[in-house]
Amino acid sequence: MILAYWCVLIAAFMPLAFIGYAKFAGESKMGPRENHNPREWLEATQGAKKRAYWAQLNSFEAFPPFAAGVIIAAIAGGAISAINTLAVLFIVLRLGYGWCYITDRASLRSLVWFAATACTVGLFITAAVG
């Protein structure tokens, strides 16, 4: 199995890291009572917790095109080294994106988002030229 497939698995579970931060970091942790309505509780959070929740939502949005890009590039016979490089870079950038979001670095977050999105586009280009 190529490294990029492992990156798809990591990207699939990355939202859990962000929501874990939102639910369990800091003083106001989510407890059994809050688990009855977790989305309502998360919407009521503020600051870094709220931004971690939003990072989770954005990670769910970024996952499908990335996963499709990896799979399509591999099936189309794209260069495995290019696919692996773009996939690993996507993961690193998306982790950086989450950090930027949680720590409220809005301009840097947007740049990192753009770079990660460029990796996804690069996967489709790799498929096209493969």
Secondary structure, DSSP 8 states (H G I E B T S, - for coil): --HHHHHHHHHHHHHHHHHHHHHHSSSS---TTGGGSHHHHHHH--HHHHHHHHHHHHHHHHHHHHHHHHHHHHHTT--HHHHHHHHHHHHHHHHHHHHHHHTT-HHHHHHHHHHHHHHHHHHHHHHHH-
